[in-house]
Amino acid sequence: MGVPYCARAASLAAFALLFLTLASGCQISPTISSAKLAHRTEVLDTTGLDEVQTIAAVKARCAAPQKWEALSIKKTPLFTDMQWRSPTRLTGVGVVYARLPLPLAARTIIWFAKFEYSKRADDGKVLREWDDDLGRPWFEAENNKYHVRGYVVVKGFEAWIVYCGYRTAFPPQANELAAAQRSAETIMPTPLAPNQSQTPTAAAR
């Protein structure tokens, strides 16, 4: 999954944050329980994943799939995006980090992200949305090029969009997609892991 996919996935956050910057009013976003999130990461299936790494640029800890390529970190005035790509280049997993102009609800960010993805292509559509037991809002969307699934975490003036997906022109690579989904579940914002080491343990190009 090459640079076009990386740019497409990151654009979900960019569009959302652009509109949020212009939004009036303020919503106080509930913070996900750090204890619950930490417990979730402790009991996850990490088969086929590397050791947990701290990626300082996106303020998150992640166990990337083994032998996947860490792409160059993408920085814009609105967000920073980090993505890992599978050896076949058909599947990817990543995290977008952004500073918010206002403390906004995760559901607000996910709404704009879904809207942007579905309108970017004539056949773009949101397939479903749901909240998990941690209160994280999720979305799943696709167009004629990409299928993306992701969730949002918000803490104060900071937000993270965690995503994974694949190119729709090819059959989903079951093993790769499963690894991407396991990896996405390990991603934990460092502000929600105050007792974890914040020293970067991974370098990106």
Secondary structure, 3 states (H helix, E strand, C coil): CCHHHHHHHHHHHHHHHHHHHHCCCCCCCCCCCHHHHHHHHHCCCCCCECCCEEEHHHCEEECCECCCEECCCEECCCCEEEEEECCCCCEEEEEEEEECCCCCCHHHHHHHHHHHHHHCCCCCEEEEEEECCCCCEEEEEECCCEEEEEEEEEECCEEEEEEEEEECCCCCCHHHHHHHHHHHHHCEEHHHCCCCCCCCCCCCC
